[in-house]
Amino acid sequence: MKYKTGPMKIRTKIISLVLLNFLLVLGLFIATLSVIMVHREYDETGQNALAIAKTVAGLPEVIKAFNEPDPSHKIQPIAENIREKTGAKFIVVSNMSLIR
């Protein structure tokens, strides 16, 4: 079977350009949506971490523990409990002198 190879019909050109335009707009839409979703997830994770940090810093047990000779002995179980409940990968507790 032989196919005709000649100039493209105007209808074929228009359909091809419309399809190409549609695919380009769809690609840009998906890329923009992906960037927005990643940015929102990043912000949400940061806000979550900040809330956990403020909560841990305000606990009276943590504040009292830094006045003791071995604060990690009391702080570690508290931090581990909070880490498990919140799903955080880690929690670091330190004082203003950066002693953990």
N, CA, C and O atoms as a GROMACS GRO file, in nm:
protein
  400
    1MET      N    1   0.082  -0.116   0.000
    1MET     CA    2   0.000   0.000   0.000
    1MET      C    3   0.088   0.125   0.000
    1MET      O    4   0.181   0.136   0.079
    2LYS      N    5   0.058   0.214  -0.086
    2LYS     CA    6   0.133   0.339  -0.092
    2LYS      C    7   0.047   0.452  -0.036
    2LYS      O    8  -0.073   0.461  -0.062
    3TYR      N    9   0.113   0.537   0.039
    3TYR     CA   10   0.044   0.653   0.094
    3TYR      C   11   0.082   0.775   0.013
    3TYR      O   12   0.192   0.787  -0.041
    4LYS      N   13  -0.014   0.865   0.006
    4LYS     CA   14   0.013   0.991  -0.063
    4LYS      C   15   0.103   1.078   0.024
    4LYS      O   16   0.076   1.098   0.142
    5THR      N   17   0.206   1.126  -0.034
    5THR     CA   18   0.290   1.223   0.037
    5THR      C   19   0.290   1.351  -0.043
    5THR      O   20   0.351   1.361  -0.150
    6GLY      N   21   0.223   1.444   0.010
    6GLY     CA   22   0.215   1.573  -0.056
    6GLY      C   23   0.200   1.679   0.050
    6GLY      O   24   0.220   1.654   0.168
    7PRO      N   25   0.165   1.797   0.008
    7PRO     CA   26   0.148   1.904   0.106
    7PRO      C   27   0.034   1.873   0.203
    7PRO      O   28  -0.067   1.814   0.166
    8MET      N   29   0.054   1.914   0.328
    8MET     CA   30  -0.049   1.893   0.430
    8MET      C   31  -0.170   1.980   0.399
    8MET      O   32  -0.158   2.093   0.351
    9LYS      N   33  -0.285   1.924   0.427
    9LYS     CA   34  -0.408   2.001   0.409
    9LYS      C   35  -0.416   2.106   0.520
    9LYS      O   36  -0.358   2.088   0.627
   10ILE      N   37  -0.488   2.212   0.493
   10ILE     CA   38  -0.502   2.320   0.591
   10ILE      C   39  -0.571   2.269   0.718
   10ILE      O   40  -0.536   2.311   0.828
   11ARG      N   41  -0.667   2.179   0.704
   11ARG     CA   42  -0.737   2.122   0.819
   11ARG      C   43  -0.639   2.047   0.909
   11ARG      O   44  -0.645   2.061   1.031
   12THR      N   45  -0.549   1.970   0.851
   12THR     CA   46  -0.450   1.895   0.927
   12THR      C   47  -0.356   1.989   1.000
   12THR      O   48  -0.320   1.964   1.115
   13LYS      N   49  -0.316   2.097   0.935
   13LYS     CA   50  -0.227   2.196   0.998
   13LYS      C   51  -0.297   2.262   1.118
   13LYS      O   52  -0.236   2.278   1.224
   14ILE      N   53  -0.422   2.300   1.100
   14ILE     CA   54  -0.495   2.366   1.207
   14ILE      C   55  -0.513   2.272   1.326
   14ILE      O   56  -0.492   2.312   1.441
   15ILE      N   57  -0.552   2.148   1.300
   15ILE     CA   58  -0.571   2.051   1.408
   15ILE      C   59  -0.438   2.028   1.481
   15ILE      O   60  -0.436   2.020   1.604
   16SER      N   61  -0.330   2.017   1.407
   16SER     CA   62  -0.198   1.996   1.469
   16SER      C   63  -0.160   2.114   1.557
   16SER      O   64  -0.111   2.095   1.668
   17LEU      N   65  -0.181   2.237   1.509
   17LEU     CA   66  -0.147   2.355   1.588
   17LEU      C   67  -0.235   2.369   1.712
   17LEU      O   68  -0.186   2.407   1.818
   18VAL      N   69  -0.362   2.338   1.699
   18VAL     CA   70  -0.452   2.345   1.815
   18VAL      C   71  -0.411   2.240   1.918
   18VAL      O   72  -0.408   2.269   2.038
   19LEU      N   73  -0.380   2.120   1.874
   19LEU     CA   74  -0.337   2.014   1.965
   19LEU      C   75  -0.205   2.051   2.032
   19LEU      O   76  -0.189   2.030   2.152
   20LEU      N   77  -0.111   2.104   1.957
   20LEU     CA   78   0.017   2.147   2.013
   20LEU      C   79  -0.003   2.257   2.115
   20LEU      O   80   0.059   2.256   2.222
   21ASN      N   81  -0.090   2.354   2.084
   21ASN     CA   82  -0.121   2.462   2.177
   21ASN      C   83  -0.184   2.407   2.305
   21ASN      O   84  -0.148   2.449   2.415
   22PHE      N   85  -0.278   2.314   2.292
   22PHE     CA   86  -0.344   2.253   2.407
   22PHE      C   87  -0.243   2.180   2.495
   22PHE      O   88  -0.246   2.193   2.617
   23LEU      N   89  -0.154   2.105   2.434
   23LEU     CA   90  -0.053   2.031   2.511
   23LEU      C   91   0.043   2.127   2.582
   23LEU      O   92   0.084   2.100   2.695
   24LEU      N   93   0.079   2.236   2.517
   24LEU     CA   94   0.168   2.335   2.578
   24LEU      C   95   0.100   2.400   2.700
   24LEU      O   96   0.162   2.412   2.805
   25VAL      N   97  -0.024   2.440   2.686
   25VAL     CA   98  -0.098   2.502   2.797
   25VAL      C   99  -0.116   2.401   2.910
   25VAL      O  100  -0.102   2.437   3.027
   26LEU      N  101  -0.148   2.277   2.878
   26LEU     CA  102  -0.164   2.173   2.979
   26LEU      C  103  -0.033   2.150   3.054
   26LEU      O  104  -0.034   2.136   3.177
   27GLY      N  105   0.078   2.146   2.983
   27GLY     CA  106   0.209   2.130   3.046
   27GLY      C  107   0.242   2.244   3.140
   27GLY      O  108   0.293   2.222   3.250
   28LEU      N  109   0.215   2.367   3.097
   28LEU     CA  110   0.240   2.484   3.182
   28LEU      C  111   0.150   2.482   3.305
   28LEU      O  112   0.195   2.518   3.414
   29PHE      N  113   0.026   2.442   3.288
   29PHE     CA  114  -0.068   2.434   3.400
   29PHE      C  115  -0.019   2.331   3.503
   29PHE      O  116  -0.019   2.359   3.623
   30ILE      N  117   0.022   2.215   3.458
   30ILE     CA  118   0.070   2.110   3.548
   30ILE      C  119   0.198   2.155   3.619
   30ILE      O  120   0.213   2.130   3.738
   31ALA      N  121   0.289   2.220   3.547
   31ALA     CA  122   0.414   2.267   3.608
   31ALA      C  123   0.384   2.373   3.715
   31ALA      O  124   0.443   2.370   3.823
   32THR      N  125   0.295   2.466   3.685
   32THR     CA  126   0.260   2.571   3.781
   32THR      C  127   0.193   2.512   3.904
   32THR      O  128   0.224   2.551   4.017
   33LEU      N  129   0.102   2.420   3.883
   33LEU     CA  130   0.034   2.355   3.994
   33LEU      C  131   0.133   2.279   4.082
   33LEU      O  132   0.121   2.280   4.204
   34SER      N  133   0.230   2.214   4.021
   34SER     CA  134   0.331   2.139   4.097
   34SER      C  135   0.415   2.233   4.184
   34SER      O  136   0.442   2.204   4.300
   35VAL      N  137   0.456   2.346   4.127
   35VAL     CA  138   0.536   2.443   4.202
   35VAL      C  139   0.456   2.497   4.320
   35VAL      O  140   0.509   2.511   4.430
   36ILE      N  141   0.329   2.528   4.298
   36ILE     CA  142   0.244   2.580   4.406
   36ILE      C  143   0.228   2.477   4.517
   36ILE      O  144   0.237   2.512   4.635
   37MET      N  145   0.206   2.352   4.481
   37MET     CA  146   0.188   2.247   4.581
   37MET      C  147   0.315   2.223   4.662
   37MET      O  148   0.308   2.204   4.783
   38VAL      N  149   0.431   2.224   4.596
   38VAL     CA  150   0.558   2.204   4.667
   38VAL      C  151   0.582   2.320   4.762
   38VAL      O  152   0.626   2.300   4.876
   39HIS      N  153   0.555   2.442   4.717
   39HIS     CA  154   0.575   2.560   4.801
   39HIS      C  155   0.483   2.555   4.923
   39HIS      O  156   0.525   2.587   5.034
   40ARG      N  157   0.359   2.516   4.903
   40ARG     CA  158   0.263   2.507   5.014
   40ARG      C  159   0.307   2.401   5.114
   40ARG      O  160   0.299   2.423   5.235
   41GLU      N  161   0.352   2.287   5.066
   41GLU     CA  162   0.398   2.179   5.155
   41GLU      C  163   0.520   2.224   5.236
   41GLU      O  164   0.531   2.195   5.355
   42TYR      N  165   0.611   2.297   5.170
   42TYR     CA  166   0.731   2.348   5.237
   42TYR      C  167   0.691   2.445   5.349
   42TYR      O  168   0.743   2.436   5.461
   43ASP      N  169   0.600   2.536   5.320
   43ASP     CA  170   0.554   2.633   5.421
   43ASP      C  171   0.483   2.563   5.536
   43ASP      O  172   0.502   2.597   5.653
   44GLU      N  173   0.400   2.464   5.503
   44GLU     CA  174   0.326   2.392   5.606
   44GLU      C  175   0.421   2.316   5.698
   44GLU      O  176   0.401   2.313   5.820
   45THR      N  177   0.523   2.255   5.642
   45THR     CA  178   0.621   2.182   5.722
   45THR      C  179   0.697   2.278   5.815
   45THR      O  180   0.721   2.246   5.931
   46GLY      N  181   0.732   2.394   5.764
   46GLY     CA  182   0.801   2.494   5.845
   46GLY      C  183   0.714   2.543   5.960
   46GLY      O  184   0.763   2.559   6.072
   47GLN      N  185   0.587   2.568   5.933
   47GLN     CA  186   0.496   2.613   6.038
   47GLN      C  187   0.477   2.505   6.144
   47GLN      O  188   0.468   2.534   6.264
   48ASN      N  189   0.471   2.380   6.099
   48ASN     CA  190   0.458   2.267   6.191
   48ASN      C  191   0.580   2.258   6.283
   48ASN      O  192   0.566   2.240   6.404
   49ALA      N  193   0.699   2.270   6.226
   49ALA     CA  194   0.822   2.263   6.303
   49ALA      C  195   0.830   2.378   6.404
   49ALA      O  196   0.873   2.359   6.517
   50LEU      N  197   0.788   2.496   6.362
   50LEU     CA  198   0.790   2.611   6.452
   50LEU      C  199   0.693   2.592   6.568
   50LEU      O  200   0.724   2.628   6.682
   51ALA      N  201   0.577   2.536   6.542
   51ALA     CA  202   0.480   2.511   6.648
   51ALA      C  203   0.533   2.408   6.748
   51ALA      O  204   0.516   2.424   6.869
   52ILE      N  205   0.597   2.304   6.698
   52ILE     CA  206   0.656   2.203   6.787
   52ILE      C  207   0.767   2.266   6.871
   52ILE      O  208   0.776   2.241   6.991
   53ALA      N  209   0.850   2.349   6.809
   53ALA     CA  210   0.960   2.414   6.881
   53ALA      C  211   0.908   2.504   6.992
   53ALA      O  212   0.961   2.503   7.103
   54LYS      N  213   0.804   2.581   6.963
   54LYS     CA  214   0.748   2.669   7.066
   54LYS      C  215   0.686   2.589   7.180
   54LYS      O  216   0.697   2.626   7.296
   55THR      N  217   0.622   2.478   7.146
   55THR     CA  218   0.559   2.394   7.248
   55THR      C  219   0.665   2.334   7.341
   55THR      O  220   0.651   2.340   7.463
   56VAL      N  221   0.770   2.278   7.282
   56VAL     CA  222   0.876   2.215   7.362
   56VAL      C  223   0.946   2.321   7.446
   56VAL      O  224   0.977   2.296   7.563
   57ALA      N  225   0.973   2.437   7.389
   57ALA     CA  226   1.044   2.542   7.462
   57ALA      C  227   0.962   2.595   7.581
   57ALA      O  228   1.020   2.642   7.679
   58GLY      N  229   0.831   2.587   7.572
   58GLY     CA  230   0.747   2.639   7.679
   58GLY      C  231   0.713   2.539   7.788
   58GLY      O  232   0.649   2.575   7.887
   59LEU      N  233   0.755   2.415   7.772
   59LEU     CA  234   0.724   2.315   7.875
   59LEU      C  235   0.802   2.343   8.004
   59LEU      O  236   0.923   2.360   8.000
   60PRO      N  237   0.733   2.349   8.117
   60PRO     CA  238   0.801   2.378   8.244
   60PRO      C  239   0.908   2.273   8.278
   60PRO      O  240   1.011   2.307   8.336
   61GLU      N  241   0.883   2.147   8.242
   61GLU     CA  242   0.981   2.042   8.271
   61GLU      C  243   1.112   2.066   8.197
   61GLU      O  244   1.220   2.041   8.250
   62VAL      N  245   1.102   2.115   8.075
   62VAL     CA  246   1.222   2.143   7.996
   62VAL      C  247   1.297   2.262   8.055
   62VAL      O  248   1.420   2.259   8.064
   63ILE      N  249   1.226   2.364   8.093
   63ILE     CA  250   1.289   2.483   8.151
   63ILE      C  251   1.360   2.448   8.282
   63ILE      O  252   1.473   2.491   8.305
   64LYS      N  253   1.293   2.368   8.366
   64LYS     CA  254   1.354   2.328   8.494
   64LYS      C  255   1.476   2.238   8.472
   64LYS      O  256   1.574   2.245   8.546
   65ALA      N  257   1.470   2.153   8.369
   65ALA     CA  258   1.578   2.056   8.345
   65ALA      C  259   1.710   2.125   8.315
   65ALA      O  260   1.816   2.071   8.347
   66PHE      N  261   1.707   2.244   8.256
   66PHE     CA  262   1.833   2.312   8.225
   66PHE      C  263   1.902   2.368   8.348
   66PHE      O  264   2.018   2.410   8.340
   67ASN      N  265   1.834   2.370   8.461
   67ASN     CA  266   1.897   2.414   8.586
   67ASN      C  267   1.964   2.298   8.659
   67ASN      O  268   2.030   2.319   8.762
   68GLU      N  269   1.949   2.179   8.607
   68GLU     CA  270   2.008   2.060   8.669
   68GLU      C  271   2.143   2.028   8.603
   68GLU      O  272   2.170   2.076   8.493
   69PRO      N  273   2.226   1.947   8.670
   69PRO     CA  274   2.358   1.914   8.615
   69PRO      C  275   2.351   1.833   8.484
   69PRO      O  276   2.435   1.851   8.396
   70ASP      N  277   2.252   1.744   8.472
   70ASP     CA  278   2.240   1.661   8.351
   70ASP      C  279   2.100   1.680   8.291
   70ASP      O  280   2.011   1.597   8.312
   71PRO      N  281   2.080   1.790   8.214
   71PRO     CA  282   1.945   1.817   8.162
   71PRO      C  283   1.898   1.715   8.060
   71PRO      O  284   1.777   1.692   8.047
   72SER      N  285   1.989   1.653   7.988
   72SER     CA  286   1.946   1.559   7.884
   72SER      C  287   1.876   1.437   7.942
   72SER      O  288   1.793   1.374   7.875
   73HIS      N  289   1.909   1.403   8.066
   73HIS     CA  290   1.846   1.288   8.131
   73HIS      C  291   1.695   1.307   8.143
   73HIS      O  292   1.620   1.210   8.129
   74LYS      N  293   1.650   1.429   8.167
   74LYS     CA  294   1.506   1.455   8.179
   74LYS      C  295   1.445   1.498   8.046
   74LYS      O  296   1.329   1.466   8.018
   75ILE      N  297   1.521   1.569   7.964
   75ILE     CA  298   1.466   1.623   7.840
   75ILE      C  299   1.450   1.516   7.732
   75ILE      O  300   1.354   1.519   7.656
   76GLN      N  301   1.543   1.424   7.726
   76GLN     CA  302   1.539   1.323   7.620
   76GLN      C  303   1.408   1.244   7.614
   76GLN      O  304   1.352   1.232   7.505
   77PRO      N  305   1.356   1.192   7.725
   77PRO     CA  306   1.228   1.120   7.717
   77PRO      C  307   1.112   1.209   7.673
   77PRO      O  308   1.022   1.164   7.601
   78ILE      N  309   1.114   1.334   7.716
   78ILE     CA  310   1.008   1.428   7.677
   78ILE      C  311   1.014   1.453   7.527
   78ILE      O  312   0.912   1.447   7.458
   79ALA      N  313   1.134   1.481   7.477
   79ALA     CA  314   1.152   1.508   7.334
   79ALA      C  315   1.117   1.386   7.250
   79ALA      O  316   1.055   1.399   7.144
   80GLU      N  317   1.155   1.269   7.296
   80GLU     CA  318   1.126   1.146   7.221
   80GLU      C  319   0.976   1.121   7.216
   80GLU      O  320   0.923   1.080   7.113
   81ASN      N  321   0.907   1.145   7.326
   81ASN     CA  322   0.762   1.128   7.330
   81ASN      C  323   0.693   1.223   7.232
   81ASN      O  324   0.603   1.182   7.158
   82ILE      N  325   0.735   1.348   7.232
   82ILE     CA  326   0.678   1.447   7.140
   82ILE      C  327   0.711   1.411   6.996
   82ILE      O  328   0.626   1.425   6.908
   83ARG      N  329   0.834   1.366   6.971
   83ARG     CA  330   0.874   1.328   6.835
   83ARG      C  331   0.786   1.216   6.781
   83ARG      O  332   0.742   1.221   6.666
   84GLU      N  333   0.760   1.115   6.864
   84GLU     CA  334   0.677   1.003   6.820
   84GLU      C  335   0.533   1.048   6.792
   84GLU      O  336   0.473   1.005   6.693
   85LYS      N  337   0.479   1.133   6.877
   85LYS     CA  338   0.340   1.177   6.861
   85LYS      C  339   0.321   1.270   6.742
   85LYS      O  340   0.216   1.267   6.678
   86THR      N  341   0.422   1.352   6.712
   86THR     CA  342   0.407   1.448   6.603
   86THR      C  343   0.454   1.395   6.469
   86THR      O  344   0.421   1.451   6.364
   87GLY      N  345   0.531   1.287   6.470
   87GLY     CA  346   0.583   1.234   6.344
   87GLY      C  347   0.707   1.305   6.295
   87GLY      O  348   0.747   1.288   6.180
   88ALA      N  349   0.769   1.386   6.381
   88ALA     CA  350   0.892   1.456   6.343
   88ALA      C  351   1.007   1.356   6.333
   88ALA      O  352   1.007   1.252   6.400
   89LYS      N  353   1.103   1.387   6.248
   89LYS     CA  354   1.219   1.297   6.234
   89LYS      C  355   1.313   1.312   6.353
   89LYS      O  356   1.374   1.214   6.396
   90PHE      N  357   1.324   1.432   6.404
   90PHE     CA  358   1.408   1.454   6.522
   90PHE      C  359   1.366   1.583   6.590
   90PHE      O  360   1.303   1.670   6.529
   91ILE      N  361   1.400   1.594   6.718
   91ILE     CA  362   1.376   1.716   6.795
   91ILE      C  363   1.505   1.747   6.870
   91ILE      O  364   1.557   1.663   6.943
   92VAL      N  365   1.555   1.867   6.851
   92VAL     CA  366   1.676   1.911   6.920
   92VAL      C  367   1.636   2.018   7.019
   92VAL      O  368   1.571   2.116   6.983
   93VAL      N  369   1.676   2.000   7.144
   93VAL     CA  370   1.645   2.097   7.249
   93VAL      C  371   1.777   2.156   7.298
   93VAL      O  372   1.868   2.083   7.336
   94SER      N  373   1.786   2.290   7.296
   94SER     CA  374   1.908   2.354   7.346
   94SER      C  375   1.871   2.483   7.417
   94SER      O  376   1.762   2.538   7.397
   95ASN      N  377   1.962   2.530   7.501
   95ASN     CA  378   1.938   2.656   7.571
   95ASN      C  379   2.001   2.771   7.491
   95ASN      O  380   2.051   2.750   7.381
   96MET      N  381   1.999   2.889   7.548
   96MET     CA  382   2.051   3.006   7.478
   96MET      C  383   2.204   3.000   7.461
   96MET      O  384   2.260   3.070   7.376
   97SER      N  385   2.271   2.916   7.541
   97SER     CA  386   2.414   2.896   7.527
   97SER      C  387   2.447   2.785   7.428
   97SER      O  388   2.562   2.742   7.416
   98LEU      N  389   2.343   2.739   7.358
   98LEU     CA  390   2.354   2.630   7.259
   98LEU      C  391   2.401   2.499   7.319
   98LEU      O  392   2.467   2.420   7.252
   99ILE      N  393   2.366   2.477   7.444
   99ILE     CA  394   2.395   2.348   7.510
   99ILE      C  395   2.274   2.260   7.486
   99ILE      O  396   2.161   2.295   7.519
  100ARG      N  397   2.301   2.143   7.427
  100ARG     CA  398   2.190   2.051   7.397
  100ARG      C  399   2.168   1.954   7.508
  100ARG      O  400   2.080   1.869   7.499
   0.00000   0.00000   0.00000
